[in-house]
Amino acid sequence: MSTTKVPATEFARNFGRYQDRALSGEVVEVTSHGRVVGGYLSASALEHYLRLRQREQEILIVGALP
């Protein structure tokens, strides 16, 4: 998965361009004064992230594992 960093003003002015990039599987990192302040990604990438985050929070009991 490729990543593009873009300043917040550029992202806001050309939202459609970056929306298309996100839909094609690219992650768009939005920066302000050189720091990442947010990101834009496709719905499928977001679903994947949320599944991973949920799995991180699962409690596994060693005795219950096969």
C-alpha positions in Angstrom: 0.0 0.0 0.0 1.5 3.3 -1.0 1.4 6.5 1.0 1.2 10.2 -0.1 2.0 13.1 2.3 0.1 16.3 1.5 -0.2 19.6 3.3 -3.7 20.3 4.8 -4.3 23.3 2.5 -3.5 21.2 -0.6 -5.7 18.4 0.6 -8.7 20.8 1.2 -8.3 22.6 -2.1 -8.0 19.3 -4.1 -10.1 16.9 -2.1 -11.4 15.1 -5.1 -8.0 14.2 -6.4 -7.0 12.7 -3.0 -10.3 11.0 -2.6 -9.6 9.2 -5.9 -6.2 8.2 -4.7 -7.6 6.8 -1.5 -10.2 4.8 -3.4 -7.4 3.3 -5.5 -5.8 1.9 -2.4 -3.4 4.7 -1.5 -3.2 6.2 2.0 -3.1 10.0 2.1 -1.4 11.5 5.1 -2.5 15.0 5.8 0.2 17.3 7.4 0.3 20.6 9.1 3.6 22.4 9.7 5.4 19.2 8.8 3.5 16.9 11.3 0.9 14.3 10.3 -2.5 15.5 11.6 -4.7 13.0 10.0 -5.1 10.5 7.2 -7.6 9.6 4.5 -8.1 6.0 3.3 -10.6 3.9 1.5 -13.5 2.2 3.3 -12.0 -1.2 2.8 -8.7 -0.1 4.4 -10.6 1.4 7.3 -12.6 -1.8 7.8 -9.3 -3.7 7.8 -7.8 -1.3 10.4 -10.8 -1.6 12.6 -10.7 -5.4 12.5 -7.0 -5.3 13.5 -7.7 -2.9 16.3 -10.5 -5.1 17.6 -8.2 -8.2 17.6 -5.6 -6.3 19.5 -8.1 -5.8 22.3 -9.2 -9.4 22.6 -8.1 -11.3 25.7 -6.7 -14.7 25.1 -6.6 -17.3 28.0 -3.8 -19.7 27.5 -5.9 -22.6 28.9 -8.7 -21.9 26.4 -6.4 -22.1 23.3 -6.5 -25.4 21.2 
